[in-house]
Amino acid sequence: MKRQILKTALILGSLTLGSLALPAAMSVASAATQVNINVNIGPPPPVIVHSAPTMVYLAEPGLYAAVGVPYDIFFFSGRYYYLRGNDWFWGGGYGGPWTYIEYKALPPGFRKYKVERLKDYREKQYVIYRQEGTKYKGQHFAAVEGKHDNGNSQGNGNGSNGNGNGKGKKDK
């Protein structure tokens, strides 16, 4: 009888010890398991417009936005930025080629405002631009088509008030 009690105690002790060791072993195994997923966004389809879009200055965010085109294209500090869906791209000209850029790498002027707010500012300025036509006094320039040039691309100065560097001149 002593033998059977001792045997039962040994079995129960082993099971208890095993049940304590099993979660520890599982956590070690799960800590060593890693899953990496790489998603290649790739470039968006090309931006196709028949003539250079006008870039109007949006004073509140402090950047330019393309008006009169069905694309969300912005200009800031010598680079064009293109929003497609939730992905941002940058390029040396309004037609690309485009390079994916992470949201956290965007200039502060973009990160400070939600996309909807940027679009609101653009639409408000575009209404004024359309109403005033050739008498538009806001800062603006005609966008340039270009290639990657490390962000040194600038406006071409063809806008009636553009000085070619994205800062525009106001009429006096």
C-alpha positions as CSV (number, residue, x, y, z in Angstrom):
1,M,0.0,0.0,0.0
2,K,2.9,2.3,0.8
3,R,4.3,1.6,-2.5
4,Q,1.1,2.5,-4.3
5,I,0.8,5.8,-2.4
6,L,4.4,6.6,-3.2
7,K,3.8,5.8,-6.9
8,T,0.7,7.9,-7.0
9,A,2.5,10.8,-5.3
10,L,5.4,10.6,-7.8
11,I,2.9,10.6,-10.7
12,L,1.0,13.6,-9.3
13,G,4.2,15.4,-8.6
14,S,5.5,14.8,-12.1
15,L,2.2,16.0,-13.6
16,T,2.3,19.1,-11.4
17,L,5.9,19.8,-12.3
18,G,5.1,19.2,-16.0
19,S,2.1,21.5,-16.0
20,L,4.3,24.3,-14.5
21,A,7.0,23.8,-17.0
22,L,4.8,23.6,-20.1
23,P,3.6,27.3,-20.1
24,A,7.2,28.4,-19.6
25,A,8.4,26.2,-22.5
26,M,5.5,27.6,-24.7
27,S,6.4,31.2,-23.9
28,V,10.0,30.6,-24.8
29,A,8.9,29.0,-28.1
30,S,6.5,31.8,-28.9
31,A,9.1,34.4,-28.0
32,A,11.5,32.8,-30.5
33,T,8.9,32.7,-33.3
34,Q,8.8,35.8,-35.4
35,V,6.8,36.7,-38.4
36,N,8.1,39.4,-40.8
37,I,5.9,40.7,-43.6
38,N,7.3,43.0,-46.2
39,V,4.8,44.9,-48.4
40,N,6.1,46.5,-51.6
41,I,3.8,49.4,-52.3
42,G,5.5,50.1,-55.7
43,P,4.9,53.2,-57.6
44,P,1.4,54.4,-58.4
45,P,0.1,54.7,-61.9
46,P,1.5,57.7,-63.7
47,V,-0.1,61.1,-63.2
48,I,-1.5,62.1,-66.6
49,V,-2.5,65.7,-67.3
50,H,-2.6,67.5,-70.6
51,S,-0.9,70.6,-69.3
52,A,1.0,71.6,-66.3
53,P,-1.3,72.1,-63.3
54,T,-1.3,75.4,-61.4
55,M,0.0,75.2,-57.9
56,V,-1.7,77.6,-55.6
57,Y,-0.2,78.6,-52.2
58,L,-2.1,77.5,-49.1
59,A,-1.1,79.9,-46.4
60,E,-2.5,77.9,-43.5
61,P,-0.4,74.7,-44.0
62,G,2.3,76.8,-45.8
63,L,2.6,74.7,-49.0
64,Y,1.3,74.6,-52.6
65,A,-1.4,72.4,-54.0
66,A,-2.3,71.5,-57.6
67,V,-5.7,72.7,-58.6
68,G,-7.9,71.8,-61.6
69,V,-6.6,68.2,-61.8
70,P,-8.0,65.0,-60.4
71,Y,-5.0,64.2,-58.3
72,D,-3.8,65.2,-54.8
73,I,-0.5,66.8,-55.6
74,F,1.3,69.2,-53.3
75,F,4.6,71.1,-53.5
76,F,6.8,71.9,-50.6
77,S,10.5,72.7,-50.3
78,G,11.4,71.8,-53.9
79,R,9.5,68.5,-54.0
80,Y,6.2,67.3,-55.3
81,Y,4.1,65.1,-53.1
82,Y,1.4,62.8,-54.4
83,L,-1.3,61.2,-52.2
84,R,-2.9,58.0,-53.6
85,G,-5.3,56.4,-51.3
86,N,-3.4,56.4,-48.0
87,D,0.0,56.2,-49.5
88,W,2.3,59.2,-50.0
89,F,4.9,59.5,-52.8
90,W,7.4,62.2,-53.7
91,G,8.9,63.2,-57.1
92,G,10.9,65.9,-58.8
93,G,7.9,66.9,-61.0
94,Y,4.2,66.7,-61.1
95,G,4.2,63.6,-63.3
96,G,6.7,61.6,-61.2
97,P,8.4,59.3,-61.3
98,W,7.1,58.7,-57.8
99,T,9.0,57.2,-54.8
100,Y,7.1,55.9,-51.9
101,I,7.6,57.8,-48.6
102,E,6.5,56.8,-45.2
103,Y,4.1,59.1,-43.4
104,K,6.5,59.8,-40.6
105,A,9.1,61.0,-43.2
106,L,6.8,63.6,-44.7
107,P,7.6,67.3,-44.0
108,P,5.9,68.7,-40.9
109,G,3.4,70.7,-43.0
110,F,1.8,67.5,-44.2
111,R,1.9,65.7,-40.9
112,K,0.4,68.6,-38.9
113,Y,-2.8,68.4,-40.9
114,K,-5.2,65.6,-41.7
115,V,-5.5,64.9,-45.4
116,E,-9.2,66.1,-45.4
117,R,-8.0,69.4,-44.0
118,L,-5.4,69.9,-46.7
119,K,-8.0,69.2,-49.3
120,D,-10.4,71.7,-47.7
121,Y,-7.7,74.4,-47.8
122,R,-7.0,73.5,-51.4
123,E,-10.6,73.7,-52.5
124,K,-11.2,77.0,-50.7
125,Q,-8.2,78.5,-52.5
126,Y,-9.2,77.0,-55.8
127,V,-12.7,78.6,-55.6
128,I,-10.9,82.0,-55.3
129,Y,-8.5,81.1,-58.1
130,R,-11.4,80.2,-60.5
131,Q,-13.4,83.3,-59.6
132,E,-10.5,85.7,-60.1
133,G,-9.0,84.0,-63.2
134,T,-6.2,86.0,-64.6
135,K,-6.6,88.6,-61.9
136,Y,-5.8,86.1,-59.2
137,K,-3.4,87.8,-56.7
138,G,-2.5,84.7,-54.6
139,Q,0.9,83.1,-54.9
140,H,1.0,80.4,-57.6
141,F,3.1,78.9,-60.3
142,A,2.8,76.4,-63.1
143,A,4.1,73.0,-62.0
144,V,7.0,71.4,-63.8
145,E,7.3,68.0,-65.2
146,G,10.6,66.5,-64.1
147,K,12.7,63.5,-63.0
148,H,14.2,62.6,-59.7
149,D,16.8,65.2,-58.8
150,N,17.1,64.8,-55.1
151,G,14.3,67.2,-54.4
152,N,15.9,70.2,-56.1
153,S,13.2,70.6,-58.7
154,Q,11.5,74.0,-58.6
155,G,8.6,75.7,-60.3
156,N,9.2,76.9,-63.8
157,G,8.0,80.5,-63.3
158,N,5.3,80.2,-66.0
159,G,2.6,81.1,-63.6
160,S,1.6,84.8,-63.8
161,N,2.9,85.4,-60.3
162,G,5.3,82.5,-59.9
163,N,9.0,83.2,-59.4
164,G,10.0,79.6,-60.0
165,N,11.0,78.7,-56.5
166,G,7.7,77.8,-55.1
167,K,7.3,81.1,-53.2
168,G,5.5,83.1,-55.8
169,K,5.3,86.9,-55.9
170,K,2.3,88.9,-55.1
171,D,1.2,91.7,-57.3
172,K,1.8,95.2,-55.8
